Amino acid sequence: GLNPFADKSGSNLYVHIYLLSIKTAITTTLICLLAGYPIAYAISRSREKWRNPLLLAIMLPFWTSLLLRVYAWMGLLSQNGIINNLLLRWGWINQPLDMFYNSFSLNIVMVYTYLPFMVLPLYTQLLKLDNRLLEASADLGAGPVKSFFSITLPLSKSGIIAGSMLVFIPSVGEYVIPDLVGGPDNSMIGKTLWQVFSGLNNWPLASALAVVMVLILVVPMMLFQRFEERELEKGAE
């Protein structure tokens, strides 16, 4: 009969899905960090009267259902979607681009969904930054780039780690986004758990898979807690 643990090539299907889930979560986290840091930095350095409106603009998507937002991306990225129709009309492409139901659409929608979780902790940390340190650095002859890497970046380490945890942990178990925009080659562990529970009705296997996922998530949470304890100890000294 069919071996549920193996695919046609004989490799372990569930190990592949775990690795794909972790890879997708790491990719989402890194892109959110690269995109979110400049946004958080710009908001923290903006005039005080503009900070709340800018933060509100970051939080605004949360006022809409996740399903509606994902369906909006489906309308944008599909072969008959808005982007392809515009590019075809302008003559920039000869045939629709394959932007939907693959890893491209999965990564875009994941980053769009979880970007605020990265921006808010970074903003909170960057807002605490003492501008006198940057002024002292400039007085000692350091340029903006050197000041950033020697002062701003190290002092925002807590925000980077907190934001990364807030993005990585829910990304690993994401169900809705991979199901709607990821395609069959990008099935993640959240969807697989649902299929094993409901489709195969194999509760022991699904429970084992869920326990493994929890163990995977416990490791970064323990590392984050250890980092926070060290930071508190440094602050107490």
C-alpha atoms as a printed R data frame, in Angstrom:
    type eleno elety resid chain resno      x      y       z
1   ATOM     1    CA   GLY     A     1  0.000  0.000   0.000
2   ATOM     2    CA   LEU     A     2  0.866  3.678  -0.016
3   ATOM     3    CA   ASN     A     3  3.492  4.632   2.528
4   ATOM     4    CA   PRO     A     4  2.372  7.952   4.053
5   ATOM     5    CA   PHE     A     5  5.930  8.753   5.112
6   ATOM     6    CA   ALA     A     6  7.465  8.514   1.669
7   ATOM     7    CA   ASP     A     7  6.938 10.235  -1.622
8   ATOM     8    CA   LYS     A     8  7.592  8.753  -5.065
9   ATOM     9    CA   SER     A     9 11.342  9.296  -4.811
10  ATOM    10    CA   GLY     A    10 11.453  7.413  -1.516
11  ATOM    11    CA   SER     A    11 12.473 10.433   0.562
12  ATOM    12    CA   ASN     A    12 10.708 11.289   3.775
13  ATOM    13    CA   LEU     A    13  7.768 13.484   2.819
14  ATOM    14    CA   TYR     A    14  7.210 14.970   6.258
15  ATOM    15    CA   VAL     A    15 10.893 15.850   6.728
16  ATOM    16    CA   HIS     A    16 10.706 17.655   3.377
17  ATOM    17    CA   ILE     A    17  7.600 19.564   4.510
18  ATOM    18    CA   TYR     A    18  9.245 20.534   7.817
19  ATOM    19    CA   LEU     A    19 12.348 21.769   5.985
20  ATOM    20    CA   LEU     A    20 10.221 23.687   3.475
21  ATOM    21    CA   SER     A    21  8.237 25.280   6.322
22  ATOM    22    CA   ILE     A    22 11.429 26.326   8.131
23  ATOM    23    CA   LYS     A    23 12.977 27.612   4.886
24  ATOM    24    CA   THR     A    24  9.865 29.650   4.072
25  ATOM    25    CA   ALA     A    25  9.742 31.053   7.617
26  ATOM    26    CA   ILE     A    26 13.442 32.008   7.517
27  ATOM    27    CA   THR     A    27 13.041 33.631   4.087
28  ATOM    28    CA   THR     A    28  9.994 35.555   5.307
29  ATOM    29    CA   THR     A    29 11.862 36.678   8.429
30  ATOM    30    CA   LEU     A    30 14.940 37.880   6.515
31  ATOM    31    CA   ILE     A    31 12.911 39.796   3.917
32  ATOM    32    CA   CYS     A    32 10.750 41.340   6.659
33  ATOM    33    CA   LEU     A    33 13.918 42.407   8.484
34  ATOM    34    CA   LEU     A    34 15.513 43.931   5.382
35  ATOM    35    CA   ALA     A    35 12.288 45.745   4.457
36  ATOM    36    CA   GLY     A    36 11.097 46.521   7.983
37  ATOM    37    CA   TYR     A    37 14.292 48.010   9.423
38  ATOM    38    CA   PRO     A    38 14.387 51.045   7.088
39  ATOM    39    CA   ILE     A    39 10.656 51.590   7.646
40  ATOM    40    CA   ALA     A    40 11.007 51.431  11.433
41  ATOM    41    CA   TYR     A    41 14.094 53.653  11.335
42  ATOM    42    CA   ALA     A    42 12.350 56.245   9.155
43  ATOM    43    CA   ILE     A    43  9.301 56.340  11.443
44  ATOM    44    CA   SER     A    44 11.437 56.623  14.602
45  ATOM    45    CA   ARG     A    45 13.393 59.522  13.056
46  ATOM    46    CA   SER     A    46 10.338 61.323  11.679
47  ATOM    47    CA   ARG     A    47  8.717 64.314  13.370
48  ATOM    48    CA   GLU     A    48  6.719 63.382  16.455
49  ATOM    49    CA   LYS     A    49  3.407 64.546  14.947
50  ATOM    50    CA   TRP     A    50  3.871 62.111  12.026
51  ATOM    51    CA   ARG     A    51  4.806 59.012  14.033
52  ATOM    52    CA   ASN     A    52  1.321 57.932  15.083
53  ATOM    53    CA   PRO     A    53 -0.201 58.384  11.591
54  ATOM    54    CA   LEU     A    54  2.685 56.406  10.075
55  ATOM    55    CA   LEU     A    55  2.281 53.624  12.642
56  ATOM    56    CA   LEU     A    56 -1.440 53.642  11.941
57  ATOM    57    CA   ALA     A    57 -0.694 53.141   8.249
58  ATOM    58    CA   ILE     A    58  1.428 50.093   9.166
59  ATOM    59    CA   MET     A    59 -1.363 48.656  11.344
60  ATOM    60    CA   LEU     A    60 -4.214 49.498   8.958
61  ATOM    61    CA   PRO     A    61 -4.213 46.127   7.111
62  ATOM    62    CA   PHE     A    62 -4.983 44.366  10.405
63  ATOM    63    CA   TRP     A    63 -8.394 46.021  10.382
64  ATOM    64    CA   THR     A    64 -9.278 43.839   7.383
65  ATOM    65    CA   SER     A    65 -9.763 40.082   7.460
66  ATOM    66    CA   LEU     A    66 -6.694 38.039   6.525
67  ATOM    67    CA   LEU     A    67 -8.771 36.079   4.006
68  ATOM    68    CA   LEU     A    68 -9.843 39.263   2.228
69  ATOM    69    CA   ARG     A    69 -6.252 40.473   2.050
70  ATOM    70    CA   VAL     A    70 -5.046 37.151   0.638
71  ATOM    71    CA   TYR     A    71 -7.860 37.115  -1.933
72  ATOM    72    CA   ALA     A    72 -6.841 40.650  -2.931
73  ATOM    73    CA   TRP     A    73 -3.326 39.369  -3.656
74  ATOM    74    CA   MET     A    74 -4.855 36.534  -5.675
75  ATOM    75    CA   GLY     A    75 -6.583 39.171  -7.795
76  ATOM    76    CA   LEU     A    76 -3.306 41.022  -8.246
77  ATOM    77    CA   LEU     A    77 -0.943 38.138  -9.043
78  ATOM    78    CA   SER     A    78 -3.044 35.594 -10.994
79  ATOM    79    CA   GLN     A    79 -2.595 35.190 -14.749
80  ATOM    80    CA   ASN     A    80 -5.798 37.136 -15.348
81  ATOM    81    CA   GLY     A    81 -4.985 39.503 -12.497
82  ATOM    82    CA   ILE     A    82 -4.538 43.252 -12.439
83  ATOM    83    CA   ILE     A    83 -0.722 43.252 -12.741
84  ATOM    84    CA   ASN     A    84 -0.608 40.919 -15.754
85  ATOM    85    CA   ASN     A    85 -3.460 42.751 -17.470
86  ATOM    86    CA   LEU     A    86 -1.713 46.102 -17.042
87  ATOM    87    CA   LEU     A    87  1.652 44.765 -18.258
88  ATOM    88    CA   LEU     A    88 -0.005 43.180 -21.301
89  ATOM    89    CA   ARG     A    89 -1.938 46.355 -22.071
90  ATOM    90    CA   TRP     A    90  1.222 48.477 -21.879
91  ATOM    91    CA   GLY     A    91  3.064 46.003 -24.106
92  ATOM    92    CA   TRP     A    92  5.784 45.240 -21.546
93  ATOM    93    CA   ILE     A    93  5.168 41.478 -21.782
94  ATOM    94    CA   ASN     A    94  3.875 39.183 -24.530
95  ATOM    95    CA   GLN     A    95  2.268 36.586 -22.257
96  ATOM    96    CA   PRO     A    96  1.096 36.569 -18.639
97  ATOM    97    CA   LEU     A    97  3.809 36.142 -16.013
98  ATOM    98    CA   ASP     A    98  3.660 33.101 -13.758
99  ATOM    99    CA   MET     A    99  3.433 34.950 -10.443
100 ATOM   100    CA   PHE     A   100  0.719 32.994  -8.680
101 ATOM   101    CA   TYR     A   101  0.363 29.629  -6.933
102 ATOM   102    CA   ASN     A   102  4.127 29.216  -6.526
103 ATOM   103    CA   SER     A   103  6.949 30.152  -4.154
104 ATOM   104    CA   PHE     A   104  7.002 33.740  -5.497
105 ATOM   105    CA   SER     A   105  3.404 34.474  -4.509
106 ATOM   106    CA   LEU     A   106  3.871 32.578  -1.233
107 ATOM   107    CA   ASN     A   107  6.865 34.691  -0.184
108 ATOM   108    CA   ILE     A   108  5.242 37.979  -1.218
109 ATOM   109    CA   VAL     A   109  2.018 37.382   0.685
110 ATOM   110    CA   MET     A   110  3.865 35.999   3.738
111 ATOM   111    CA   VAL     A   111  6.091 39.087   3.890
112 ATOM   112    CA   TYR     A   112  3.108 41.407   3.382
113 ATOM   113    CA   THR     A   113  1.222 39.685   6.208
114 ATOM   114    CA   TYR     A   114  4.009 39.553   8.780
115 ATOM   115    CA   LEU     A   115  5.894 42.793   8.031
116 ATOM   116    CA   PRO     A   116  4.098 44.785  10.792
117 ATOM   117    CA   PHE     A   117  5.239 42.196  13.353
118 ATOM   118    CA   MET     A   118  8.812 43.137  12.449
119 ATOM   119    CA   VAL     A   119  8.332 46.900  12.187
120 ATOM   120    CA   LEU     A   120  6.694 47.496  15.584
121 ATOM   121    CA   PRO     A   121  9.411 45.922  17.841
122 ATOM   122    CA   LEU     A   122 12.127 47.597  15.765
123 ATOM   123    CA   TYR     A   123 10.378 50.958  16.000
124 ATOM   124    CA   THR     A   124 10.028 50.629  19.775
125 ATOM   125    CA   GLN     A   125 13.726 49.832  20.133
126 ATOM   126    CA   LEU     A   126 14.955 52.525  17.726
127 ATOM   127    CA   LEU     A   127 12.810 55.141  19.435
128 ATOM   128    CA   LYS     A   128 14.800 54.563  22.633
129 ATOM   129    CA   LEU     A   129 18.103 55.294  20.878
130 ATOM   130    CA   ASP     A   130 19.939 58.202  22.455
131 ATOM   131    CA   ASN     A   131 20.721 60.737  19.715
132 ATOM   132    CA   ARG     A   132 23.664 62.016  21.765
133 ATOM   133    CA   LEU     A   133 25.516 58.809  20.925
134 ATOM   134    CA   LEU     A   134 25.181 59.524  17.210
135 ATOM   135    CA   GLU     A   135 26.261 63.141  17.750
136 ATOM   136    CA   ALA     A   136 29.324 61.966  19.692
137 ATOM   137    CA   SER     A   137 30.128 59.496  16.938
138 ATOM   138    CA   ALA     A   138 29.917 62.243  14.321
139 ATOM   139    CA   ASP     A   139 32.123 64.534  16.446
140 ATOM   140    CA   LEU     A   140 34.748 61.771  16.575
141 ATOM   141    CA   GLY     A   141 34.806 61.626  12.789
142 ATOM   142    CA   ALA     A   142 32.580 58.636  12.066
143 ATOM   143    CA   GLY     A   143 30.400 58.866   8.985
144 ATOM   144    CA   PRO     A   144 26.703 57.936   8.876
145 ATOM   145    CA   VAL     A   145 27.409 54.390   7.691
146 ATOM   146    CA   LYS     A   146 30.022 53.699  10.357
147 ATOM   147    CA   SER     A   147 27.791 55.227  13.043
148 ATOM   148    CA   PHE     A   148 24.929 53.003  11.934
149 ATOM   149    CA   PHE     A   149 26.933 49.783  12.108
150 ATOM   150    CA   SER     A   150 28.784 50.684  15.315
151 ATOM   151    CA   ILE     A   151 25.946 52.288  17.312
152 ATOM   152    CA   THR     A   152 22.432 52.045  15.827
153 ATOM   153    CA   LEU     A   153 22.532 48.418  14.715
154 ATOM   154    CA   PRO     A   154 24.038 46.951  17.936
155 ATOM   155    CA   LEU     A   155 21.651 48.940  20.143
156 ATOM   156    CA   SER     A   156 18.653 47.729  18.133
157 ATOM   157    CA   LYS     A   157 19.637 44.066  18.536
158 ATOM   158    CA   SER     A   158 16.796 43.386  20.981
159 ATOM   159    CA   GLY     A   159 14.246 44.722  18.514
160 ATOM   160    CA   ILE     A   160 15.738 42.650  15.698
161 ATOM   161    CA   ILE     A   161 15.549 39.438  17.722
162 ATOM   162    CA   ALA     A   162 12.039 40.166  19.054
163 ATOM   163    CA   GLY     A   163 10.736 41.022  15.585
164 ATOM   164    CA   SER     A   164 12.385 37.946  14.079
165 ATOM   165    CA   MET     A   165 10.744 35.699  16.659
166 ATOM   166    CA   LEU     A   166  7.341 37.319  16.104
167 ATOM   167    CA   VAL     A   167  7.643 36.650  12.371
168 ATOM   168    CA   PHE     A   168  9.391 33.268  12.358
169 ATOM   169    CA   ILE     A   169  7.257 31.408  14.909
170 ATOM   170    CA   PRO     A   170  3.803 31.981  13.333
171 ATOM   171    CA   SER     A   171  5.264 31.685   9.817
172 ATOM   172    CA   VAL     A   172  6.353 28.092  10.404
173 ATOM   173    CA   GLY     A   173  2.807 26.950  11.169
174 ATOM   174    CA   GLU     A   174  1.011 29.204   8.668
175 ATOM   175    CA   TYR     A   175 -1.960 27.474   7.060
176 ATOM   176    CA   VAL     A   176 -4.162 29.922   5.143
177 ATOM   177    CA   ILE     A   177 -1.526 31.600   2.960
178 ATOM   178    CA   PRO     A   178  0.244 28.431   1.676
179 ATOM   179    CA   ASP     A   179 -3.139 26.828   1.036
180 ATOM   180    CA   LEU     A   180 -4.467 29.732  -1.047
181 ATOM   181    CA   VAL     A   181 -1.393 31.063  -2.856
182 ATOM   182    CA   GLY     A   182  1.453 28.555  -2.345
183 ATOM   183    CA   GLY     A   183  0.466 25.764  -4.689
184 ATOM   184    CA   PRO     A   184  0.991 22.009  -4.295
185 ATOM   185    CA   ASP     A   185  4.797 22.291  -4.296
186 ATOM   186    CA   ASN     A   186  4.776 24.659  -1.313
187 ATOM   187    CA   SER     A   187  2.655 22.744   1.167
188 ATOM   188    CA   MET     A   188  3.695 23.688   4.706
189 ATOM   189    CA   ILE     A   189  3.280 21.830   7.971
190 ATOM   190    CA   GLY     A   190  0.096 23.668   9.016
191 ATOM   191    CA   LYS     A   191 -1.818 22.453   5.972
192 ATOM   192    CA   THR     A   192 -0.257 18.983   6.261
193 ATOM   193    CA   LEU     A   193 -1.426 18.683   9.876
194 ATOM   194    CA   TRP     A   194 -4.973 19.563   8.853
195 ATOM   195    CA   GLN     A   195 -4.886 17.007   6.029
196 ATOM   196    CA   VAL     A   196 -3.616 14.242   8.330
197 ATOM   197    CA   PHE     A   197 -6.156 15.107  11.045
198 ATOM   198    CA   SER     A   198 -9.209 15.597   8.810
199 ATOM   199    CA   GLY     A   199 -8.414 13.906   5.511
200 ATOM   200    CA   LEU     A   200 -6.571 10.781   6.624
201 ATOM   201    CA   ASN     A   201 -8.172 10.832  10.096
202 ATOM   202    CA   ASN     A   202 -4.813  9.641  11.438
203 ATOM   203    CA   TRP     A   203 -4.756 11.310  14.836
204 ATOM   204    CA   PRO     A   204 -1.655  9.525  16.235
205 ATOM   205    CA   LEU     A   205  0.437 10.580  13.224
206 ATOM   206    CA   ALA     A   206 -0.952 14.112  13.284
207 ATOM   207    CA   SER     A   207 -0.256 14.379  17.020
208 ATOM   208    CA   ALA     A   208  3.329 13.241  16.479
209 ATOM   209    CA   LEU     A   209  3.789 15.812  13.698
210 ATOM   210    CA   ALA     A   210  2.330 18.538  15.919
211 ATOM   211    CA   VAL     A   211  4.679 17.641  18.795
212 ATOM   212    CA   VAL     A   212  7.694 17.822  16.460
213 ATOM   213    CA   MET     A   213  6.538 21.247  15.240
214 ATOM   214    CA   VAL     A   214  6.195 22.469  18.819
215 ATOM   215    CA   LEU     A   215  9.714 21.227  19.608
216 ATOM   216    CA   ILE     A   216 11.042 23.072  16.552
217 ATOM   217    CA   LEU     A   217  9.412 26.291  17.779
218 ATOM   218    CA   VAL     A   218 10.564 25.845  21.379
219 ATOM   219    CA   VAL     A   219 14.246 26.147  20.363
220 ATOM   220    CA   PRO     A   220 14.110 29.770  19.085
221 ATOM   221    CA   MET     A   221 11.831 30.726  21.990
222 ATOM   222    CA   MET     A   222 14.385 29.372  24.493
223 ATOM   223    CA   LEU     A   223 17.218 31.197  22.714
224 ATOM   224    CA   PHE     A   224 15.222 34.427  22.788
225 ATOM   225    CA   GLN     A   225 14.468 34.023  26.497
226 ATOM   226    CA   ARG     A   226 18.136 33.386  27.211
227 ATOM   227    CA   PHE     A   227 19.097 36.507  25.271
228 ATOM   228    CA   GLU     A   228 16.553 38.583  27.202
229 ATOM   229    CA   GLU     A   229 17.927 37.287  30.520
230 ATOM   230    CA   ARG     A   230 21.450 38.239  29.489
231 ATOM   231    CA   GLU     A   231 20.312 41.712  28.480
232 ATOM   232    CA   LEU     A   232 18.591 42.170  31.852
233 ATOM   233    CA   GLU     A   233 21.734 41.032  33.658
234 ATOM   234    CA   LYS     A   234 23.821 43.521  31.680
235 ATOM   235    CA   GLY     A   235 21.358 46.289  32.512
236 ATOM   236    CA   ALA     A   236 21.508 45.433  36.201
237 ATOM   237    CA   GLU     A   237 25.308 45.635  36.321
